[in-house]
């Protein structure tokens, strides 16, 4: 016997009724790893790859637009940046050593250095704005406890970079330039013969002054001691007095004649090297938070770290012994500072999350 399946129209009393769900489905608040300390926001928006790329492009455009006014100001003050921050330290050391002056060998060299220094200064000054735009792109994808790490790393990184540049200009740079200039001046120096004063020759005597004469007359000559120059007043355009100078140098085996581009390249290389090298504590913190190293590891491999830091100092610096030691000393101190910061700011303390295991050891406490 075969039965025919009836439709709902033929059985109106068996139609299903729609009943309200007494317990509506809620958005899950538990991630896949079942971490009770992480909660997914109910109003979180999932973005596609294309939307992420559009947001990244928009942030990059905002970052570049924010650098434009800073670049204009740096170009306006580019002469001060190039002279006081880059050329003046070298010029002062050359003057104290009674050696050469800074020169140019290319007609476009000074202008290129001017633009280069202005652009780098604009990027350095605009770094907070660039990091802010990067933070606006990254922050929506981070949990609250993850943002705490960024809030701690950015101030530490800024302070360390500033301290590295300050240490370079105040301590390292005078040592490096003095050593390099003195090394070249004393290399292969020739002795100058000394003769008696001739009886029938009158030796002219020029007054030694601490500056130039006020209202000089054509034909007058004097020595400007701060400039190490013999100054001569001649008649210039429109019969106005014009003061010229002849530099005076000490005897040297190799007289330094540094160009503007060489000084700019050396300065920017040293600034970048010290700014990056002083980020060693930040790297140690990141490795400790990731669980790759701990304080016992830092203590155990301290001798290996000394060798690695020596290699880094030799690679980052120009190549002389003084430069290498001036970089090696702060690197070793920064290595120890990284261990101290890892002890002061373990991952559990920074994130504000309670430890999952009360019996967590001291080494495991450094990990998030």
Secondary structure, 3 states (H helix, E strand, C coil): CCCCCCCCCCCHHHCCCCCCCCCCCCCCCCCCCCCCCCCCCCCCCCCCHHHHHHHHHHHHHHHHHHHHHHHHHHHHCHHHHHHHHHHHHHHHHHHHCCCCCCECCCCCHHHHHHHHHHHHHHHHHCHHHHHHHHHHHHHHHCCHHHHHHHHHHHHHHHHHHHHHHHHHHHHHHHHHHHHHHHHHHCCCCCCCCCCCCCCCCCCCCCCEECCCCCCCCCCCEEEECCCCEEEEEEECHHHCEEEEEEECCCCCCCCCCCEHHHHHHHHHHHHHHHHHHCCHHHHHHHHHHCCCCCHHHHHHCHHHHHHHHHHHHHHHCCCCHHHHHHHHHHHHHHHHHHHHHHHHCCHHHHHCCCCCCCCCCCCHHHCC
